[in-house]
Amino acid sequence: MRHLAQGIDRFQREAFPAKAGLFARLATTHQPGTLFIGCSDARVVPELITQTDPGELFVIRTAGNLVPAHTPGADGVAASIEYAVAVLGVRDIVVCGHSACGAMTALAEGHDLSGAPAIADWLRHADAALARTAAADDGHELAALVRQNVAAQLANLATHPSVARALAEGRVRLHGWVFDIPTGTVEDLTADPRPALAA
Ligand SMILES: [Zn+2]
């Protein structure tokens, strides 16, 4: 924990003063343009990848960047999506997968998750992605699953009424990305015309 406290100290001495004007504006304004849904993986840092300032991204991070499809009932992910889209009025939503994803690796390699029931339940939200990846080339299952999972989560996202309404009214655009950790590159899957990835 000590390096975290040192980080806070350095932030207050160096980073905060450099952006004092920005933070003064942000004290009373919250108007992010983008909802960024990424994996909780510590190596995938939305603001770093996109070089964005505080206030620009509304971020939801879940294991495997999974977005449960809409169902009635309380759900923290659904509430955060609704807040970003219906209240804050974000214009773009990114679902970002990544290389070497632990969640996707567990599915692609069929890991025994009987000792981790919460993870096993949560990863069911990737069932459609897993089903579509069954025919992938040997040796490329993980990369294929990561891509199919982004497409599947974009489809799940569109089942949320706030997103469905914004899409119908042309107020929001959906984007699917994959971040490659060793090269730092970001592939835009939604620029790819393949029908499986049409959100
Ligand atoms: Zn991950």
Boltz pocket constraint, residues with backbone or C-beta under 6 A from the ligand:
constraints:
  - pocket:
      binder: B
      contacts: [[A, 39], [A, 40], [A, 41], [A, 62], [A, 63], [A, 64], [A, 65], [A, 98], [A, 100], [A, 101], [A, 102], [A, 103], [A, 104]]
      max_distance: 6.0
